[in-house]
Amino acid sequence: VPARIGGLDDVVIGESAISRVGGATGELAYRGYPIGDVVGHLGFEGTLHLLWWGRPPDRDPPAGLVTALAERRPLAPEVARWVEALPPGLAPMDALRSALSALGGGGAFAYPPTEEQGFDLVAKSATLLAALGRRRAGLEPCPPRRELGHAANFLAMLLGRPPDPLRSWALESYFDIVADHGMNASTFALRVVLSTRSDLLSAATAAVGALKGPLHGGAPEHVLDMLDRVGEPSAAERWVRDALDRKERLMGFGHRAYKVEDPRAVLLRGIAERVADPRRLALARAVETAALAELGRRKPELRLFTNVEFYAAVVLEAAGLPRELFPPTFAIARTVGWVAHALEQTAENRLIRPEVTYVGPVDRRFDSGYALRTPPA
Ligand SMILES: CC(C)(COP(=O)(O)OP(=O)(O)OC[C@H]1O[C@@H](n2cnc3c(N)ncnc32)[C@H](O)[C@@H]1OP(=O)(O)O)[C@@H](O)C(=O)NCCC(=O)NCCS
């Protein structure tokens, strides 16, 4: 019997006061503040403050919060050894998912989630990913640096050199742009797990699993692969036509919620214009122009536009990150939103347990053709 669970399009599953996605108008707001006013003005720690506590910090930077995150960056020796012991062939997203589990020793993440657990998850996931990235490159991990903000410290730990201010700004802006996004698939997965009164780490690893797929957070590395395959701006139109003829999806285009341009794409395009290599940027613009023209011509009713991942790929590359680290970098940025949702979920928790319509056969009986076991006498 063919049976399926649909995409829950337009199904409202409850209420949240964290971020508002206006799919029809191309709006995104954190706690009521338009994303364009948040990015570049609050910084990473200020954005976290806004998302977790519903208001911007009184002071910039929020000193207590900066310290709380900075002092949680170092990994316990046994966690660092666990990172070393992971199979070297693990994809970075799988390695991050596995490494996160090691943070839960001593019941540190017991239910219910707390702000302190949230600081730990946000701070240590970045240290873990930097260590995993260096290990992948055959390098020793670099210790965290207390005096740097979250994004600059991540770059310093990963690249092993003092971060360039423009790159740190670009990465911090990226972190803020993707910190939260309504009831996306990974946030939904996180809230389902927490609703069973399971712990924040288990929920975060489930969320990482959901984020990994190319229909959610796994697209940006494929965006760069696509740009590499196109090669030259003059080849973009032909390449896009051929890919769509082969029934391929163009990575970085289309969105479940946005039927106009994704507001995050607008911001990331602006950042890319400041940090990306001019030739890379010219190629990206040519592919985007060709993709929008061809998608609009072939599927006008679907209203497919540039999504967050397209220019995220260009910005992350310009910040100095290798492409295989793009999905887990998205994950460590999204930990901020995940924690906000974890706190909101558990403040008034109820088990999330929907129904499904059974469409299989009914009223069947085993006939004599089956060899049925008999219970022991
Ligand atoms: C993001 C995405 C999964 C949203 O999709 P969705 O709401 O589930 O929409 P559907 O998967 O039902 O797609 C609807 C139609 O649009 C087409 N479509 C959607 N995105 C497309 C894309 N990027 N390129 C080509 N066709 C696309 C699908 O092929 C489908 O057409 P069909 O019915 O003729 O097969 C989808 O747009 C996509 O796969 N994009 C590419 C991957 C990507 O950029 N992911 C990052 C998301 S932020």
The ligand as a Gaussian input file, in Angstrom:
#p B3LYP/6-31G(d) Opt

LIG

0 1
 C       14.750000      23.722000       0.042000
 C       13.821000      22.705000      -0.604000
 C       14.093000      21.338000      -0.022000
 C       12.379000      23.104000      -0.310000
 O       11.610000      22.246000      -0.995000
 P       10.085000      21.871000      -0.720000
 O        9.322000      22.970000      -0.113000
 O       10.038000      20.575000      -0.019000
 O        9.610000      21.742000      -2.200000
 P        9.615000      20.425000      -3.021000
 O       10.789000      19.576000      -2.675000
 O        8.265000      19.830000      -2.871000
 O        9.822000      20.970000      -4.464000
 C        8.771000      21.474000      -5.227000
 C        9.185000      21.524000      -6.661000
 O       10.197000      22.515000      -6.832000
 C       11.337000      21.945000      -7.466000
 N       12.492000      22.536000      -6.854000
 C       12.583000      22.967000      -5.584000
 N       13.813000      23.459000      -5.354000
 C       14.486000      23.318000      -6.515000
 C       15.812000      23.614000      -6.885000
 N       16.682000      24.152000      -6.029000
 N       16.197000      23.336000      -8.128000
 C       15.340000      22.790000      -9.010000
 N       14.081000      22.465000      -8.709000
 C       13.659000      22.744000      -7.467000
 C       11.239000      20.468000      -7.164000
 O       11.922000      19.704000      -8.109000
 C        9.784000      20.261000      -7.199000
 O        9.386000      20.218000      -8.539000
 P        8.598000      18.963000      -9.087000
 O        7.322000      18.957000      -8.276000
 O        8.431000      19.267000     -10.520000
 O        9.496000      17.786000      -8.801000
 C       14.077000      22.688000      -2.126000
 O       13.816000      23.952000      -2.672000
 C       15.450000      22.197000      -2.502000
 O       15.684000      20.991000      -2.586000
 N       16.426000      23.130000      -2.727000
 C       17.776000      22.742000      -3.063000
 C       18.552000      22.367000      -1.809000
 C       18.855000      23.557000      -0.939000
 O       19.201000      24.626000      -1.401000
 N       18.731000      23.327000       0.357000
 C       18.946000      24.352000       1.363000
 C       17.652000      24.812000       1.940000
 S       17.833000      26.262000       2.928000

